[in-house]
Amino acid sequence: MFADDERPKPEKLHEIGSDLTFLSAGELEERIAVLRAEIERLEADKTTKTTSRSAAEGFFKIK
């Protein structure tokens, strides 16, 4: 097991606000693909959570 400060850090493929000056068009496309995949992952998780919340609210709603 790793202590919290000893865990290997995942390599960042893109950092928001980083300098894009020296990146090629291909590298920019790669970063765009990574960010689009992350947006899809975030939207899927948001959908799951809002669906779960709606179901819970419906279950506990006073009739």
N, C-alpha and C positions, 0 to 999 in steps of 0.2 A: 504494500500500500504506500501511496505517496502522501506526504504531509501537504497541506494546502499550498505552501510556498514552493514545494519541490515538483509539483505537477508540470509535465511538459506543456508549454503553451502552444496552441494551434497556430500555424502560420496564417497570417492575415493575407488574403488575396487582394483586398482593397480596403483602404481606410478613407472614410468620408472626409472630403476636404483636402485630400493629398494632392501634391503637384502632379499634373498630368503632362507636363511639357515634354518629357523625354520618352513617353510611351508611344509605341507604334500603333497603327490602326488595328492590327491584329490583337495587340495586348489590350487595347480599349474594348474590342469586341468580347474578349474573354472576361473582362471585368463586368461588362454589361450583362453577359450571360449569368455570371455569379450573382449579381444583384437582382436580376429578374427571378432567378431560382429562389433567392432568399425572400423576395416579396411574395412569391407564391406560397412558400412555407409559412410565412407570417399570416397571410390571408386565410389559409386553411386552418391554422390554429385559432384564429379569431372566430371563424365560422363555427368551429367545434365548441368553443367556449360560449358564444352567444346562443347556440342551439341548446346547450346544456342548461344555461341560465333560464331560457324561455321555458324549457320543460319543467325545471324546478319551480319557477314562478307559477306555472299552470297547475302544478300539483298542490302547492300550498295556498292557492288563491281561495279566499273565502267565498262560498257560494250561498 
